[in-house]
Amino acid sequence: MGRLGNTENVKNRQQRTPSYHILDIEIDHGIDSCNSNVCDVSERDIPLYKYHEIPDFLQGNPYVIKGYRVSLPFSLCLKSLFLWNNETINIWSHLIGFMIFGFLMVYANLILLPASVSSITDHVIVTLGLLCYQFCMLCSAGFHMFACHSERASKRWLAVDLTGISIGVIGCYLPAVHYAFYCLSVWRDLYFIIIVVLTVMTIVVQLHPRFFSHGWFKYRIFIYMFLVGYGVIPTIHWISLNGGFSSAIVQLFVPKVATMYIFGMVALVFYVTKFPERVLPGSFDFIGSSHQWWHVIVVAAFLYWYFAGQEIQTYRQHHPCHV
């Protein structure tokens, strides 16, 4: 490996400083240097590698050929936020997503919901949903930032990332189930319980020793497809309870559910097929790769669902339940 010497320098720098561990990341005291010049970083400080040079645990997409960070201490993982590499868009797309959903949460609770004379329950549901989105964004950004630290950290943060996906799915279900079954509290509570149980089961499956291996990639995809696809069941039930497609609320809400699933399918196609880099390997190493499209679509889908939730909430406020 032509740049092995640079990697050794990084490792030696990491070993010389006292440290402690959080989530399998060795927190080196080099982070102190970030206080004054966090943006002053170059490829000389953080060498970038090609696919054939990186260890197995960082491999996964052979069509992204260059721009990999390897064996960085914690301080340089943070500094690499300001170095253009093949994870830059993956990290910043969800850091920006986190900030967007944080702003929406504050705006909704201080301005939007009070203006519409919403209930405490409305505040709780909207806040929990947006917190789930924020948690998902942070977990994803953390994985892409720290996976290059070590193999152990990569596996731990992949688990964090996948947990974030599960929580993000709950964030989608919360407002949908609450407002769809607003006047049918028994069904609402039942579906809430089922969704939480399925999510917990999904997280527990991660305890399997091979869950994070490359060989389990298809199984991981299937598990999360099932968690998301389950939403079709309460949707069909809800349509039936509301009198079918002739109902005004069904006509309002079903197209939004369909659009959300289209978002999910498009994102999944990018994720699984590794398009477009599969067609032109090396051409989308830094911008435009499939995983970056996945990230952008996830943020767009969460935003779309948040505003769809506002519409269904407004409908419920103007069409109260019949006693």
Contacts in CASP RR format, 6 or more apart in sequence:
PFRMAT RR
TARGET T0000
AUTHOR 0000-0000-0000
METHOD contacts of the structure
MODEL  1
MGRLGNTENVKNRQQRTPSYHILDIEIDHGIDSCNSNVCDVSERDIPLYK
YHEIPDFLQGNPYVIKGYRVSLPFSLCLKSLFLWNNETINIWSHLIGFMI
FGFLMVYANLILLPASVSSITDHVIVTLGLLCYQFCMLCSAGFHMFACHS
ERASKRWLAVDLTGISIGVIGCYLPAVHYAFYCLSVWRDLYFIIIVVLTV
MTIVVQLHPRFFSHGWFKYRIFIYMFLVGYGVIPTIHWISLNGGFSSAIV
QLFVPKVATMYIFGMVALVFYVTKFPERVLPGSFDFIGSSHQWWHVIVVA
AFLYWYFAGQEIQTYRQHHPCHV
1 7 0 8 1.000
1 49 0 8 1.000
1 53 0 8 1.000
2 53 0 8 1.000
3 47 0 8 1.000
3 49 0 8 1.000
3 53 0 8 1.000
6 47 0 8 1.000
7 47 0 8 1.000
7 70 0 8 1.000
7 71 0 8 1.000
10 46 0 8 1.000
10 47 0 8 1.000
10 70 0 8 1.000
10 71 0 8 1.000
10 72 0 8 1.000
10 73 0 8 1.000
10 76 0 8 1.000
11 71 0 8 1.000
13 73 0 8 1.000
14 26 0 8 1.000
14 28 0 8 1.000
14 71 0 8 1.000
14 73 0 8 1.000
17 28 0 8 1.000
17 29 0 8 1.000
17 30 0 8 1.000
17 73 0 8 1.000
18 28 0 8 1.000
18 29 0 8 1.000
19 26 0 8 1.000
19 27 0 8 1.000
19 28 0 8 1.000
19 29 0 8 1.000
19 74 0 8 1.000
20 26 0 8 1.000
20 27 0 8 1.000
21 27 0 8 1.000
23 146 0 8 1.000
23 153 0 8 1.000
23 156 0 8 1.000
23 157 0 8 1.000
23 160 0 8 1.000
24 149 0 8 1.000
24 150 0 8 1.000
24 152 0 8 1.000
24 153 0 8 1.000
24 155 0 8 1.000
24 156 0 8 1.000
24 157 0 8 1.000
25 74 0 8 1.000
25 77 0 8 1.000
25 146 0 8 1.000
25 149 0 8 1.000
25 153 0 8 1.000
26 73 0 8 1.000
26 74 0 8 1.000
26 149 0 8 1.000
26 150 0 8 1.000
27 74 0 8 1.000
28 73 0 8 1.000
28 74 0 8 1.000
28 75 0 8 1.000
30 73 0 8 1.000
30 74 0 8 1.000
30 75 0 8 1.000
31 74 0 8 1.000
31 75 0 8 1.000
31 78 0 8 1.000
32 75 0 8 1.000
33 75 0 8 1.000
34 75 0 8 1.000
34 78 0 8 1.000
34 79 0 8 1.000
38 78 0 8 1.000
38 79 0 8 1.000
38 81 0 8 1.000
38 82 0 8 1.000
39 82 0 8 1.000
41 76 0 8 1.000
41 79 0 8 1.000
41 80 0 8 1.000
41 82 0 8 1.000
41 83 0 8 1.000
42 83 0 8 1.000
43 83 0 8 1.000
45 76 0 8 1.000
45 79 0 8 1.000
45 83 0 8 1.000
46 69 0 8 1.000
46 72 0 8 1.000
46 76 0 8 1.000
46 79 0 8 1.000
46 80 0 8 1.000
46 83 0 8 1.000
46 85 0 8 1.000
47 70 0 8 1.000
48 66 0 8 1.000
48 67 0 8 1.000
48 68 0 8 1.000
48 69 0 8 1.000
48 85 0 8 1.000
49 66 0 8 1.000
49 67 0 8 1.000
49 68 0 8 1.000
49 69 0 8 1.000
49 70 0 8 1.000
50 65 0 8 1.000
50 66 0 8 1.000
50 67 0 8 1.000
50 68 0 8 1.000
51 59 0 8 1.000
51 62 0 8 1.000
51 64 0 8 1.000
51 65 0 8 1.000
51 66 0 8 1.000
51 68 0 8 1.000
53 68 0 8 1.000
53 70 0 8 1.000
54 68 0 8 1.000
54 70 0 8 1.000
55 70 0 8 1.000
55 151 0 8 1.000
57 151 0 8 1.000
57 154 0 8 1.000
57 155 0 8 1.000
58 68 0 8 1.000
58 70 0 8 1.000
58 147 0 8 1.000
58 148 0 8 1.000
58 154 0 8 1.000
60 214 0 8 1.000
61 274 0 8 1.000
61 277 0 8 1.000
61 289 0 8 1.000
61 290 0 8 1.000
61 291 0 8 1.000
62 281 0 8 1.000
63 274 0 8 1.000
63 277 0 8 1.000
63 278 0 8 1.000
63 281 0 8 1.000
63 282 0 8 1.000
63 284 0 8 1.000
63 289 0 8 1.000
64 86 0 8 1.000
64 277 0 8 1.000
64 281 0 8 1.000
64 282 0 8 1.000
64 284 0 8 1.000
64 285 0 8 1.000
64 289 0 8 1.000
65 281 0 8 1.000
65 282 0 8 1.000
65 285 0 8 1.000
66 86 0 8 1.000
66 282 0 8 1.000
66 285 0 8 1.000
67 85 0 8 1.000
67 86 0 8 1.000
67 285 0 8 1.000
67 286 0 8 1.000
68 85 0 8 1.000
68 86 0 8 1.000
68 148 0 8 1.000
69 77 0 8 1.000
69 80 0 8 1.000
69 85 0 8 1.000
69 87 0 8 1.000
69 148 0 8 1.000
70 148 0 8 1.000
71 148 0 8 1.000
71 149 0 8 1.000
71 150 0 8 1.000
72 80 0 8 1.000
72 148 0 8 1.000
72 149 0 8 1.000
73 149 0 8 1.000
74 146 0 8 1.000
74 149 0 8 1.000
77 145 0 8 1.000
77 146 0 8 1.000
77 148 0 8 1.000
77 149 0 8 1.000
78 145 0 8 1.000
80 87 0 8 1.000
80 145 0 8 1.000
80 148 0 8 1.000
81 88 0 8 1.000
81 91 0 8 1.000
81 92 0 8 1.000
81 145 0 8 1.000
84 286 0 8 1.000
85 286 0 8 1.000
86 285 0 8 1.000
86 286 0 8 1.000
86 289 0 8 1.000
87 144 0 8 1.000
87 145 0 8 1.000
87 148 0 8 1.000
88 286 0 8 1.000
89 286 0 8 1.000
89 287 0 8 1.000
89 288 0 8 1.000
89 292 0 8 1.000
89 295 0 8 1.000
90 140 0 8 1.000
90 141 0 8 1.000
90 144 0 8 1.000
90 291 0 8 1.000
90 292 0 8 1.000
90 295 0 8 1.000
91 141 0 8 1.000
91 142 0 8 1.000
91 144 0 8 1.000
91 145 0 8 1.000
92 141 0 8 1.000
93 292 0 8 1.000
93 295 0 8 1.000
93 296 0 8 1.000
93 299 0 8 1.000
94 136 0 8 1.000
94 137 0 8 1.000
94 138 0 8 1.000
94 140 0 8 1.000
94 141 0 8 1.000
94 144 0 8 1.000
94 295 0 8 1.000
94 298 0 8 1.000
94 299 0 8 1.000
95 137 0 8 1.000
95 141 0 8 1.000
96 299 0 8 1.000
97 133 0 8 1.000
97 137 0 8 1.000
97 299 0 8 1.000
98 134 0 8 1.000
98 137 0 8 1.000
98 138 0 8 1.000
98 141 0 8 1.000
100 299 0 8 1.000
100 303 0 8 1.000
101 130 0 8 1.000
101 133 0 8 1.000
101 134 0 8 1.000
101 137 0 8 1.000
101 302 0 8 1.000
101 306 0 8 1.000
102 130 0 8 1.000
102 134 0 8 1.000
104 130 0 8 1.000
104 306 0 8 1.000
105 126 0 8 1.000
105 127 0 8 1.000
105 130 0 8 1.000
105 131 0 8 1.000
105 134 0 8 1.000
108 126 0 8 1.000
108 127 0 8 1.000
108 130 0 8 1.000
109 123 0 8 1.000
109 126 0 8 1.000
109 127 0 8 1.000
112 310 0 8 1.000
113 122 0 8 1.000
113 123 0 8 1.000
113 126 0 8 1.000
116 313 0 8 1.000
116 314 0 8 1.000
116 317 0 8 1.000
117 317 0 8 1.000
118 313 0 8 1.000
118 317 0 8 1.000
121 178 0 8 1.000
122 313 0 8 1.000
125 174 0 8 1.000
125 175 0 8 1.000
125 178 0 8 1.000
125 179 0 8 1.000
126 175 0 8 1.000
126 313 0 8 1.000
128 171 0 8 1.000
128 174 0 8 1.000
129 170 0 8 1.000
129 171 0 8 1.000
129 174 0 8 1.000
129 175 0 8 1.000
130 306 0 8 1.000
132 167 0 8 1.000
132 168 0 8 1.000
132 170 0 8 1.000
132 171 0 8 1.000
132 172 0 8 1.000
132 174 0 8 1.000
133 168 0 8 1.000
133 171 0 8 1.000
133 302 0 8 1.000
133 306 0 8 1.000
135 164 0 8 1.000
135 167 0 8 1.000
135 168 0 8 1.000
136 164 0 8 1.000
136 165 0 8 1.000
136 167 0 8 1.000
136 168 0 8 1.000
136 298 0 8 1.000
136 302 0 8 1.000
137 299 0 8 1.000
139 160 0 8 1.000
139 161 0 8 1.000
139 163 0 8 1.000
139 164 0 8 1.000
139 165 0 8 1.000
139 167 0 8 1.000
140 161 0 8 1.000
140 164 0 8 1.000
140 165 0 8 1.000
140 295 0 8 1.000
142 157 0 8 1.000
142 160 0 8 1.000
142 161 0 8 1.000
143 157 0 8 1.000
143 158 0 8 1.000
143 160 0 8 1.000
143 161 0 8 1.000
146 153 0 8 1.000
146 154 0 8 1.000
146 157 0 8 1.000
147 153 0 8 1.000
147 154 0 8 1.000
147 157 0 8 1.000
147 158 0 8 1.000
148 154 0 8 1.000
155 212 0 8 1.000
158 212 0 8 1.000
159 206 0 8 1.000
159 212 0 8 1.000
162 203 0 8 1.000
162 206 0 8 1.000
162 220 0 8 1.000
162 224 0 8 1.000
163 203 0 8 1.000
163 206 0 8 1.000
165 224 0 8 1.000
166 199 0 8 1.000
166 202 0 8 1.000
166 203 0 8 1.000
166 224 0 8 1.000
166 227 0 8 1.000
167 199 0 8 1.000
168 302 0 8 1.000
169 199 0 8 1.000
169 224 0 8 1.000
169 227 0 8 1.000
169 228 0 8 1.000
170 195 0 8 1.000
170 196 0 8 1.000
170 199 0 8 1.000
172 260 0 8 1.000
172 302 0 8 1.000
172 305 0 8 1.000
173 191 0 8 1.000
173 192 0 8 1.000
173 195 0 8 1.000
173 231 0 8 1.000
174 192 0 8 1.000
175 305 0 8 1.000
175 306 0 8 1.000
175 309 0 8 1.000
175 312 0 8 1.000
175 313 0 8 1.000
176 257 0 8 1.000
176 305 0 8 1.000
176 309 0 8 1.000
176 312 0 8 1.000
177 188 0 8 1.000
177 191 0 8 1.000
177 192 0 8 1.000
177 195 0 8 1.000
177 234 0 8 1.000
178 188 0 8 1.000
179 309 0 8 1.000
179 312 0 8 1.000
179 313 0 8 1.000
179 315 0 8 1.000
179 316 0 8 1.000
180 188 0 8 1.000
180 234 0 8 1.000
180 235 0 8 1.000
180 238 0 8 1.000
180 253 0 8 1.000
180 312 0 8 1.000
181 187 0 8 1.000
181 188 0 8 1.000
181 191 0 8 1.000
181 234 0 8 1.000
181 238 0 8 1.000
182 188 0 8 1.000
182 316 0 8 1.000
182 321 0 8 1.000
183 321 0 8 1.000
183 322 0 8 1.000
184 241 0 8 1.000
187 234 0 8 1.000
187 237 0 8 1.000
187 241 0 8 1.000
191 234 0 8 1.000
194 230 0 8 1.000
195 230 0 8 1.000
198 227 0 8 1.000
198 230 0 8 1.000
199 227 0 8 1.000
202 223 0 8 1.000
202 224 0 8 1.000
202 227 0 8 1.000
205 211 0 8 1.000
205 223 0 8 1.000
206 212 0 8 1.000
208 216 0 8 1.000
210 216 0 8 1.000
211 219 0 8 1.000
211 220 0 8 1.000
221 268 0 8 1.000
221 271 0 8 1.000
221 272 0 8 1.000
225 268 0 8 1.000
228 264 0 8 1.000
229 261 0 8 1.000
235 254 0 8 1.000
235 257 0 8 1.000
238 250 0 8 1.000
239 245 0 8 1.000
239 247 0 8 1.000
239 250 0 8 1.000
239 254 0 8 1.000
242 249 0 8 1.000
242 250 0 8 1.000
243 250 0 8 1.000
244 250 0 8 1.000
245 251 0 8 1.000
245 254 0 8 1.000
249 312 0 8 1.000
249 315 0 8 1.000
249 319 0 8 1.000
252 311 0 8 1.000
252 312 0 8 1.000
252 315 0 8 1.000
253 308 0 8 1.000
253 312 0 8 1.000
256 304 0 8 1.000
256 305 0 8 1.000
256 308 0 8 1.000
256 311 0 8 1.000
256 312 0 8 1.000
259 304 0 8 1.000
260 301 0 8 1.000
260 304 0 8 1.000
260 305 0 8 1.000
260 308 0 8 1.000
263 297 0 8 1.000
263 300 0 8 1.000
263 301 0 8 1.000
263 304 0 8 1.000
264 297 0 8 1.000
264 301 0 8 1.000
266 297 0 8 1.000
267 293 0 8 1.000
267 294 0 8 1.000
267 297 0 8 1.000
267 298 0 8 1.000
267 301 0 8 1.000
269 275 0 8 1.000
270 290 0 8 1.000
270 291 0 8 1.000
270 293 0 8 1.000
270 294 0 8 1.000
270 297 0 8 1.000
271 290 0 8 1.000
271 291 0 8 1.000
271 294 0 8 1.000
273 290 0 8 1.000
274 289 0 8 1.000
274 290 0 8 1.000
275 290 0 8 1.000
276 283 0 8 1.000
276 284 0 8 1.000
276 288 0 8 1.000
276 289 0 8 1.000
276 290 0 8 1.000
277 283 0 8 1.000
277 284 0 8 1.000
277 285 0 8 1.000
277 288 0 8 1.000
277 289 0 8 1.000
277 290 0 8 1.000
278 290 0 8 1.000
284 290 0 8 1.000
END
